[in-house]
Amino acid sequence: MERYQKLMIGNAFLIIMISMLAGFMLGFGLIGGLELYPGKIIEMPYYGSTDGWSRAHAGGLSNGLLIIGVALALPLIPLSKRMHKINVYGFIFIGWANTAFYWFGNAAASRALSFGDNPLGATNIMGAIGFGLAFAGAVLIIWLLTYAALALLKSK
């Protein structure tokens, strides 16, 4: 169990670190670059929108904290060894899938909210990949959380 918890928390820390990098992208978008010293901003290239980077910054942090929470709760959830393993790797996948969704969504006018074009704009390969990962993660998280919740509620 401890090995699984360490694996989840290690991945969560990396996901949170990536969300902090999204914070740099947000800052570049908000002030137009990187401030070297007070009043001296050098232009830094970035893609996407400040709204998108704000979501990537907060969303990545939320996903990392979710994984840490599940990792700490894992010993309390009465699951078979197989289902514990599915939960561990499932939540790791969900965290990385959502991280990719945020970053790829910034590279698509569609915001990676559909495989094809949508009212927000045209899609591209980045949007399609981002949506596919996020959709798979959304289905998986609903199943894993429901399964774990029911197992806990049935336990004595």
N, C-alpha and C positions, 0 to 999 in steps of 0.2 A: 504494500500500500504506500509506504513512504517513497519508494522509487517512482511510483505514478504521480504522487503529489509533487515531488521535485521536478519531474518532467513537465507537469502542467504549469507550475510556478515559474520555471525557467523560460518556457515559451511565453507566458504572460508578461514577464519582464521585457522580453524582446519586442513583443507587440506594443507595450507601453513606450518603449524607447522609440519605435517607429512613429508612434503618435506624437512624441515630442519633436521629431523631425518635421512632422506635418505642421507643428507650431512655428517652425522656422519659415516654412512656405507661406503660412498665414501672415507672418510678420513681413516677409518680402513683399507680399501683395498689398498689405496695408500701408507701408511707408515707401514702397517703391524700390526697396533694396535692403542693404545691410549697413548699419551705421558703424563706421570705423572709429569715430570719435565724435563728440557732440557737434552736430551740424554738418558732418561729412558723411553723406550716404552714397555708397557706391551701388550702382544698379546690379541686381542679381536676377538672372533669368529664372522664371518659374512658369508653370502652366496651371490652368484651372482658374477657379475664382476664390475670392476670400471666403465666401460662404461655404464653398466646398472644402476648403482647408480647415475652416472652423469645425465642420462636421468630422473631418478626418482626425483632427486633434482631440476633440471630445469623445468621439466614437471609439477610437483606438484605446483611449484610457478606460472607457467603460467596458470594452470587451476584455481588456487585460484584468481589470478588477473582477469581472464576472468569473473568469477562469480561476483566479486566485480563490474566490469565494467557494466555487465548486470543489477545488482541490482541498480546501480546508474542511469542507463538509463531507467529502468522499468517504471517510471511515464511518460516518453515521448513516449512510444510505445502504439499506439492506439489499444488496444486489449480488448476483452470482459473479464469480471471477470473470466470466466472459462479458457480462454487462458492465462491470467496473471498467474493463479494458475498453469496451466500446464507448463508454462515457468519457474516459480520459482522452482517447484519440479523437473522438467526436468533438469535444469542446476545443481541443487544440486546432482541429480543422476549422471550426466555426470562427475562432478568433482570427486566424490567418485569412480565411475567406472574406471576412468583413473588412479586414485591413486592406486586402487587394481591392475590394469593392470601392472603398473610399478613394484610394489612389487612382484606380482606373476610371472611376466615375468622374474625376477631375479632368480626365483626358478625353471625355466624350460629351458632346452637347446634350445627349440624352441622359446624362448623369448616371449611366449604367442602370437605369430603372426598367429597361426592356431590352429584348434581343434586337428589335428593330427600331426604326424612328418612332418618336413619340411627340406629344405636344411641346416638350421642352427643347427638342432639336433632333438632329440626325445622330445616328449611332455610328460606331466604327468598331474595329476588332477589340479595342480596349473596353468599350462599353459592353459589348457582348460577353466578353470574358468576365468582367466585373459583375454583370447581372447574373450570369450562370453560377458563379461562385456564391454570390449573396443568396440566390434562390435556394441552392442546395443547402447552404448554411441555415436558412430560415426554416426549411422543412425539418432539418436535422435537430435544431434547437427545440422546436415545438415537441418533437417526439421524445428527445432525451429528458427535457424538463418535466414533461407529463409523466413519463415512465418513472423517473426518480421521485417525483412528488407522490404518485400513487403508492410506490413502494414504501415511502416514509409514512404515509397516512395509514397504510395497512399494518405496519409493524407495531409491536407492543412494547 
